[in-house]
């Protein structure tokens, strides 16, 4: 446990871990981290190979937790948009190929013999498991945020009064 780590230590750690490709798990439990550390840690999750982060027992509150997760959400949305664009481009290519085949007087679909010919040309690749895959950007599997004041209670246990 690192009780005196604090926000400054976290910000320094985040700056030094930028571009990390080897470390996949980080534990900063009970390090007295505040909401200011949410965005740098979120950026670290998005830009490095970190897959698991343990932040139990800090003082992130709603603001810090939101900043941490917001960057992951933005990155996931970008990934989904890119994936949709790629699928759309593949479908358009297939439609153009079918139209070209019809123009040339060939059937729109490949015949079973042509499909077999294409399959023979492809080499079989070894299937990669998750352990074999190299780190390749944001692939977060665990975010632990237990006991981080992400509720309506203050550190002393009393509820926050809304104005």
QUIBELTA-V344181 format. One record per backbone hydrogen bond with DSSP energy under -0.5 kcal/mol. CO is the residue of the C=O (numbers start at 0). NH is the residue of the N-H. If there is no record, write none. Layout:
# QUIBELTA-V344181
co: [CO;CO]
nh: [NH;NH]
This chain:
# QUIBELTA-V344181
co: [0;1;4;5;6;7;8;9;10;11;12;14;16;19;23;23;25;25;27;28;30;32;33;34;35;36;37;38;39;40;41;42;43;45;49;50;50;51;52;52;53;54;55;58;59;60;61;62;63;64;65;66;67;68;69;70;71;72;73;74;75;76;77;78;79;80;81;82;83;84;85;86;87;88;89;90;91;92;93;94;95;96;97;98;99;100;101;110;111;112;113;114;115;116;117;128;141;142;143;144;145;147;148;151;153;157;159]
nh: [2;4;8;9;10;11;12;13;14;15;16;17;19;48;50;51;27;53;30;1;5;58;36;37;39;40;41;42;43;44;45;46;47;137;138;140;141;25;54;143;27;57;29;34;63;64;65;66;67;68;69;70;71;72;73;74;75;76;77;78;79;80;81;82;83;84;85;86;87;88;89;90;91;92;93;94;95;96;97;98;99;100;101;102;103;105;104;114;115;116;117;118;119;120;121;132;52;144;54;147;56;60;150;159;156;153;161]
